[in-house]
């Protein structure tokens, strides 16, 4: 098994992803919300890069009778006119059960767009890191794609990637070869436990604190909260098939 970690979406070239599995991470907060939403019964999450794309997609889905919800943020704050923001606390069973969600975020949904060339695309956060490792344990090539923060390295995503690498090393069905990015992420995870304090020390965490959403950091730090691994196919994220 070959494992690599791309610390920003721009590092994830289509040729490097083709035929393999891409694991997309945006701990603070898109993939934490996606895992929470799917675990709480959302039918699907449709990632959109821009607000305009999200609104147009919701209109299309509603035209089919889907009653889709608009979800997302810019600068950490819920977008004006949207149904939900980007806090895991919002994605309860009562709010999202049985619904399609159209989501656009500053960083996370762009990472899904970058990963679309992979053979399969999975959503990961601290919420499901062990489940992700178990899901990809038999794969030949795994590329972990970190959302980063506005095109730059983000420590929270890199640490999560490293914890997935560490879990995968314990579970892989075949010998694992780590590219340099995976080695770096693994070593970061060795010195950074999954805690709200760790997240608070990152640029992404500090940005949330500055807009009054620091309480989300404790939510995003809940390791192995769920065993579900959402998968994107044809740009739609759903629960894995049975």
N, C-alpha and C positions, 0 to 999 in steps of 0.2 A: 504494500500500500504506500502510495506517495501522498504526503500531506504538506500543504503550503498555507500560509496566512498572508493575505493582502490587507494592509493596514488602512487603505482608502479604496473607494470604488475605482478610481482612475488606475490603480495598479492591476486591477483584475481584467486582463486582456481577454477578448473573446476566444482567441486561439488557445489560451491556457486553460480555459474553462470547458471547452467543447468535449462532450462525451463523459465528463466526470460529474461529481456532485459538488454543488456550491452550497455553503452554509452561511447565511446572511445574519449578521449581528448588528443590532443597534440597541444596546442595553438601556440607554437613557434617551428615548424611551420606546421607539417604534416596535421593535420585536418583542419587548416585554408586553406591550399592549396587544400585539397580534396573538401571542401565545395565550394570554389571558382571555381574549375574545373567543378564540376557537375552543378553548377548554370550557368556556361558559356557553357554548352552543351557537355561536355565530355561524351562519351558513357559509360565508366566504368573506375574505377581505380582498378588495381590489386596490392595489397600490397605484397611485398617480403621482407623477413628478411635480406637476404644477397645480395651483388652485383651479385654474381654468379647466385643465384636463379632468380634475376631480368633479367639478360641477357638471361638466358635459357628460361624464360617465354616469353620474347619479341620475341625470335626466333620461339617459338611455335606459338604464335599469328600471326606473320608475315607469317608463313607457311600457315595459313588459309586466308591470304589476308587482315589482319586487319591493317597493317601499324602502329603498336603500337609505342608510344613514351616512351623512357626511362627517368625517372624523379627521382631525389633524391640527397642526400648529405651525406658526411661524414665530421665531424668536421665543419659543417655549409656550406661547399663549395661544389658546383656542382661537381659530380663525373666525372672524365675525360672520355670523349666519350659519355656522356649522353646528351640528347636533351634539358632537362630542369633541373634546380636545385630544390630548395625548397622554393622559394619566391612566395608569393601570386601574386605579380605583373607579374609573368611569365605566369600565367594560364588564359590568356585572351581567349575570344571566337575565335579570329583569330588563336591562337596557338593550342587550344585543342578541339574546336568544332567538334563533330562527331568522335573523336579519342578515342582509348583505351590507357590508360596510365599505365605503369608498374612503380611502385614507391617503392623505398627503402630508408629509413631514419635511422638515428642513434637510435631514440627512438620510434617514432610513429608507424611504421609498426610492430614493435615487440609487441606493445600493442594490435593491431588487432589480431595478432596470439594468444595472451593470451586470448582474448575475444571470440574466435571462438566457444567455448562450450556453449555459451548462446543461448537462443531460437531465439533471433534476436539481431543484432549488429548495432548500429547507430554511425555516425560520428558527433562530436560536437566540437565547438570552440566558441569564443565570437561572431563570425559571425552569428550563428544561435541559440543562447542559448534559446531565448523565444520559437522559433519553436520546439526545442527539448522538452522543458517542455510541450508544447501543445500536442506533439506526444505521450508522455508516460503517460499522465494524467490518463488514464484508466487502466494502467498496474498494476499487483499485486506485482511485484518485479522488482526493477530497481537497477542495479549496475553500478556506474560510475567508469570507469577504466582510471586512469591518466597514461600517458606515462612516466612521470618522466624524469629525466635526468641521463642517464647512470646507471640506476638501483636505483637511489636515489630520494627522495622527491623533487618535483619541485613546487615552489610557484605559478607560472603562471597557471599551470594545476589545482592546488588545488583551487585557487581563482575562476577559471572558473567553476569548479565543484560546488563550493559553490553558485555561482550565479544561476546555473541551479537548485540547491536544493531550493533556495529562490523562484525562479519563479514557481517551481513545487508546493510548499506549497500554492501558490496563485491560482493554477489551478487544482489541483488534484480532481478527482471525488469522492474520498473516503478519510477517515482519513489517515494521513501519519504517519508512525512510522520510525524515523530516527535512524540508527545505529550510533555508536560513530564517525565513520569516516565522516558520513554525517553531524553530528552536528559540528564537527571541521571545515569542509569545509564551512558550512553555516556561522559560526562565523568569519572565515577569510574573507569571501566575504563582511560581514557587515562593515569591516574596510578598504577594498581595492576596490576602484572604478576601473572601466575598463578604464585604460588610458595607453598611451605609457610610461609615467613616471613610472607607477607601473611595467610594463614589464621590463623597463630598470634597475630596481632595483633587478631583479631576476638573478639567475645564468645563466639561458638560455638566458636572454636578454643581459647580460654582455658578454657572449660568442659570440653573434652575433656582438655586437659593436666591439669586439676585432678583428674580421675578416672583418670589414668594411661594415657590413650589418645591421647597426643599423636602417636604414630607414625602414626596415621591421617591426619594433616594432609598428610604427604608423598604419601600415596596419593591423597587427594582433589584434589591439585594437578596431577595428570598430565593436561595438556591434550591433547585429541584422541587419547586412547588408543584409542577405538573409533569406528567409522563407523556404528554402529547407532543408530536413534532409536526407542525403545520408544513405543508408542501405547496409550492407554487407551480402551476401548470397553465400554460397559455395566459400568463400574467394574472392569474387568479389564485389566491392562497386559500386552501381548504384543509380540513382535517385529513389525515392520511387514510387511504382506503383500507378497509378491513382485509 
